[in-house]
Amino acid sequence: EVQLVESGGGLVQAGGSLRLSCAASGFTSDNYAITWFRQAPGKEREGISYIDMSNGRTLYADSVKGRFTISSDNAKNTVYLQMDSLKPEDTAVYYCAGAKGSVVVVTLRFSPHEYKFWGQGTQVTVSS
């Protein structure tokens, strides 16, 4: 059974940094993909960063490009999201989601429907 557990959320001032972690278990190889989503109150869930664990390819939403960095430690089956220059509009619950294999179609990598496995979420609050 695949499980994803996020950690690292919290309260930070605008301009600050946080690093989120997503610990994955249950995948039988490195042939899977992880995407970070976020959902603010009253808004749709937004995909913000993708990583293919088999080859390290990444993708970022325009809203976080240049400020957030996704990385992985395959030996630990853990994906990280380094969030710098945080803004109040980054306030949301952040989820990691997993898919077996790669999400080949780039335009679908931020579609929640592509992901079968979800973590419980971690709150990130950025104060102004």
Summary of the structure (lengths in Angstrom):
residues: 128
radius of gyration: 13.5
end to end distance: 40.4
largest distance: 42.8
contacts: 385
relative contact order: 0.31
helix: 9%
strand: 50%
